[in-house]
């Protein structure tokens, strides 16, 4: 099965842009295949503004995100494999998504060992009675006693 990451990235990019916000990518610049200006990398990561007005020739393919952008007034070609994207978010609100590690893709690259547990059958779901339990049988949460309110003193 193909990775879900490029589909999530495209959907979130569209959602952010449709709401008039500025989409940004947080990228792990140490990953293989990342091509960004090294002077813009801090602590192995880089934040990229991928708004339509900030980049040209934006291509969000299933394998990588490619575009041209200006860094310090100089145009650079940028390539970011989708596996290197850590998050996509709106600059103005911070809303977006941190992307989890794609286990299937990492296993294909030899980065993660996938170990399957014993094939034990999973018990099917069963229905529970919809009638309320008789009084006194419920060990559920007790109603808390209200806390005493704060005391204010008028000082003249």
C-alpha contacts under 8 A as a table, 3 or more apart, distances in Angstrom:
res1	aa1	res2	aa2	distance
3	X	6	X	7.02
3	X	102	X	7.04
3	X	104	X	7.41
3	X	105	X	6.86
4	X	7	X	5.48
4	X	8	X	6.32
5	X	8	X	5.14
5	X	9	X	6.11
5	X	82	X	6.69
5	X	83	X	7.60
5	X	99	X	7.44
5	X	102	X	7.51
6	X	9	X	5.03
6	X	10	X	6.16
6	X	60	X	7.39
6	X	61	X	6.96
6	X	62	X	5.22
6	X	63	X	7.44
6	X	82	X	6.26
7	X	10	X	5.25
7	X	11	X	6.14
7	X	62	X	7.66
8	X	11	X	5.15
8	X	12	X	6.02
9	X	12	X	5.27
9	X	13	X	5.94
9	X	88	X	7.00
10	X	13	X	5.09
10	X	14	X	6.19
10	X	60	X	6.85
11	X	14	X	5.23
11	X	15	X	6.18
12	X	15	X	4.94
12	X	16	X	6.04
12	X	88	X	7.25
12	X	89	X	7.92
12	X	96	X	7.03
12	X	97	X	7.99
13	X	16	X	5.28
13	X	17	X	6.11
13	X	23	X	6.17
13	X	88	X	7.54
14	X	17	X	5.15
14	X	18	X	5.86
15	X	18	X	5.18
15	X	19	X	6.37
16	X	19	X	5.35
16	X	20	X	6.73
16	X	21	X	5.42
16	X	22	X	6.74
16	X	23	X	5.99
16	X	89	X	7.55
16	X	90	X	6.09
17	X	20	X	5.20
17	X	21	X	5.42
17	X	22	X	6.45
17	X	23	X	6.68
17	X	51	X	7.40
18	X	21	X	7.48
21	X	90	X	5.79
21	X	91	X	7.02
21	X	92	X	6.47
22	X	49	X	7.18
22	X	50	X	7.54
22	X	51	X	5.53
22	X	90	X	5.29
22	X	91	X	5.53
22	X	92	X	6.92
23	X	49	X	6.16
23	X	50	X	5.72
23	X	51	X	5.56
23	X	88	X	6.82
23	X	89	X	5.69
23	X	90	X	4.78
23	X	91	X	6.38
24	X	47	X	6.51
24	X	48	X	5.38
24	X	49	X	4.53
24	X	50	X	5.73
24	X	51	X	7.47
24	X	88	X	5.65
24	X	89	X	5.45
24	X	90	X	6.12
24	X	91	X	6.35
25	X	47	X	5.53
25	X	48	X	5.08
25	X	49	X	6.62
25	X	50	X	7.16
25	X	85	X	6.71
25	X	86	X	7.50
25	X	87	X	5.78
25	X	88	X	4.60
25	X	89	X	6.69
26	X	45	X	6.99
26	X	46	X	5.94
26	X	47	X	4.63
26	X	48	X	6.58
26	X	85	X	6.03
26	X	86	X	5.43
26	X	87	X	5.07
26	X	88	X	6.34
27	X	45	X	5.56
27	X	46	X	5.34
27	X	47	X	6.28
27	X	48	X	7.64
27	X	80	X	7.65
27	X	84	X	5.64
27	X	85	X	4.56
27	X	86	X	5.44
27	X	87	X	7.22
28	X	31	X	5.99
28	X	44	X	6.17
28	X	45	X	4.72
28	X	46	X	6.77
28	X	84	X	5.23
28	X	85	X	6.38
28	X	86	X	6.56
29	X	34	X	5.88
29	X	35	X	7.89
29	X	36	X	7.53
29	X	41	X	6.94
29	X	44	X	5.36
29	X	45	X	5.06
29	X	46	X	6.33
29	X	84	X	7.19
30	X	34	X	7.24
30	X	44	X	5.74
30	X	45	X	7.42
31	X	34	X	6.05
31	X	84	X	5.90
33	X	79	X	7.35
33	X	80	X	6.84
33	X	81	X	6.31
34	X	78	X	7.84
34	X	79	X	5.72
34	X	80	X	4.82
34	X	81	X	6.30
34	X	84	X	7.31
35	X	77	X	7.62
35	X	78	X	5.39
35	X	79	X	4.94
35	X	80	X	6.42
36	X	40	X	7.70
36	X	41	X	7.96
36	X	76	X	7.60
36	X	77	X	7.44
36	X	78	X	5.28
36	X	79	X	6.87
36	X	80	X	7.93
37	X	40	X	5.70
37	X	41	X	7.21
37	X	71	X	7.68
37	X	76	X	7.22
38	X	41	X	5.34
40	X	46	X	6.64
40	X	71	X	7.72
41	X	44	X	5.97
41	X	45	X	5.58
41	X	46	X	4.98
42	X	45	X	5.44
42	X	46	X	6.26
49	X	54	X	6.57
49	X	55	X	7.79
50	X	54	X	6.19
50	X	55	X	5.98
50	X	58	X	7.87
51	X	54	X	5.22
51	X	55	X	6.47
52	X	55	X	5.71
52	X	56	X	7.15
52	X	58	X	7.77
53	X	56	X	7.76
54	X	69	X	6.67
54	X	70	X	7.87
55	X	58	X	6.56
55	X	67	X	6.34
55	X	68	X	5.66
55	X	69	X	4.82
55	X	70	X	7.63
56	X	67	X	5.88
56	X	68	X	5.25
56	X	69	X	6.56
57	X	66	X	7.64
57	X	67	X	5.22
57	X	68	X	6.42
58	X	65	X	7.38
58	X	66	X	5.84
58	X	67	X	4.44
58	X	68	X	7.27
59	X	65	X	5.67
59	X	66	X	5.13
59	X	67	X	6.27
60	X	64	X	6.42
60	X	65	X	4.52
60	X	66	X	6.55
61	X	64	X	5.41
61	X	65	X	5.96
61	X	66	X	7.99
62	X	82	X	7.32
63	X	81	X	5.88
63	X	82	X	5.92
64	X	79	X	6.62
64	X	80	X	5.39
64	X	81	X	3.96
64	X	82	X	4.98
65	X	79	X	5.79
65	X	80	X	5.12
65	X	81	X	6.19
65	X	82	X	6.61
66	X	77	X	7.56
66	X	78	X	5.64
66	X	79	X	4.58
66	X	80	X	6.46
67	X	77	X	6.06
67	X	78	X	5.38
67	X	79	X	6.80
68	X	75	X	6.58
68	X	76	X	5.60
68	X	77	X	4.43
68	X	78	X	5.70
69	X	75	X	5.41
69	X	76	X	5.55
69	X	77	X	6.59
69	X	78	X	7.09
70	X	73	X	5.39
70	X	74	X	5.07
70	X	75	X	4.21
70	X	76	X	6.06
71	X	74	X	5.36
71	X	75	X	6.38
71	X	76	X	7.10
80	X	84	X	6.50
80	X	85	X	7.31
81	X	84	X	5.46
81	X	85	X	7.20
82	X	85	X	5.44
83	X	86	X	7.88
83	X	101	X	7.74
83	X	102	X	7.33
83	X	105	X	7.91
85	X	88	X	7.66
85	X	99	X	7.35
86	X	98	X	5.87
86	X	99	X	5.48
86	X	100	X	7.58
87	X	96	X	7.43
87	X	97	X	5.57
87	X	98	X	4.09
87	X	99	X	5.39
88	X	96	X	5.58
88	X	97	X	5.60
88	X	98	X	6.57
88	X	99	X	7.88
89	X	94	X	5.62
89	X	95	X	5.33
89	X	96	X	3.91
89	X	97	X	6.22
90	X	93	X	5.69
90	X	94	X	5.10
90	X	95	X	5.48
90	X	96	X	6.22
91	X	94	X	5.50
91	X	95	X	7.94
101	X	106	X	7.67
102	X	105	X	5.57
102	X	106	X	6.12
103	X	106	X	5.07
103	X	107	X	5.97
103	X	112	X	7.06
103	X	114	X	7.88
104	X	107	X	5.16
104	X	108	X	6.29
105	X	108	X	5.00
105	X	109	X	6.35
106	X	109	X	5.06
106	X	110	X	6.25
106	X	111	X	5.17
106	X	112	X	5.62
107	X	110	X	4.92
107	X	111	X	5.66
107	X	112	X	4.84
107	X	113	X	6.19
107	X	114	X	6.76
108	X	111	X	7.62
109	X	112	X	7.92
110	X	113	X	7.25
133	X	137	X	6.63
133	X	138	X	6.82
134	X	137	X	5.96
134	X	138	X	7.68
135	X	138	X	6.93
136	X	139	X	7.91
